Amino acid sequence: MAFWLDLMFGNPIGLMSMIVIFTTIGIMSYLIWLFIHKSKPE
């Protein structure tokens, strides 16, 4: 846990990479939800 806190708040590069990773996870989960929602039969 200390490694992740140091990575996020220790330097701006780590913070930006964590923001990019979580944004990518959010976008991918939204697209998966949209695909499941659209392919569901009426």
N, C-alpha and C positions, 0 to 999 in steps of 0.2 A: 504493500500500500504506500509506503514511503517513496518507493521508486516512481509510482504514478503521480504522486503529489509533486515530487521534484521535477518530473518530466513536464507536467502541466504548468506549474507556476515558477519553475526554476529559470526557464528561458523562453523567449517569445516564439522560437521555432517549434518547441514542443507543444506550446499552446495552440499554435496554428495547425499543427499536424493533428492534434486531438480534435479540433473543430472540424477539420476536413473529414476525418474518419467518422465522427458522429453525424455530420451532415450527409455523407454518403450512405450510412446505414439508414438514416431517416428517409432519404429519397428512394432507396431500394425497397424499403418496407412499404412506402406509399405506392410504388409501382406494382409491387406484388399484390397489395390489397386491391388496387384498381383492376388488375388482371383477373383476380378471383371474382370480384364484384361484377365485372362485365361478362365473364364467361358463365356465370350462374344462369341456369334456365329460368325463363319467365314463370 
